[in-house]
């Protein structure tokens, strides 16, 4: 079995095992990021550098209100059913590419990054300050499609 196939199986299997809610397990975070993810601001030009997958986990209403980053995957993260998220991106990250997560302020992405770091081997970046910091830096968003 090739390297990509094994990684794809690992990602798919991890998604299947993510049965319980994130709840208290992930909500209790340490002050340092767990191995495999980091919380920091990235300029938009760096968010998809080296082929990273950029995923906007905000709600559709938030996407409409502020617009979205061009090229971002728009996948609302369901905190009541977290196991549904990973299968939606499994094929795109099966090659080991980095995963960059953005929300409104960076709070939700920290929770999601910590959860995913326990499920996948990919490097994960939670964008500190979220879309609000990106907008404050002068970046112009595009309408969601």
Secondary structure, 3 states (H helix, E strand, C coil): CCHHHHHHHHHHHHHHHCCCCCHHHHHCCCCCCCCCEEEECCCHHHHCHHHCEEEECCCHHHHHHHCECCCCEECCCCCCCCHHHHHHHHHHHCCCCCEEEECCCCHHHHHHHHHHHCCCCCCEEEECCHHHHHHHCCCCCECCC
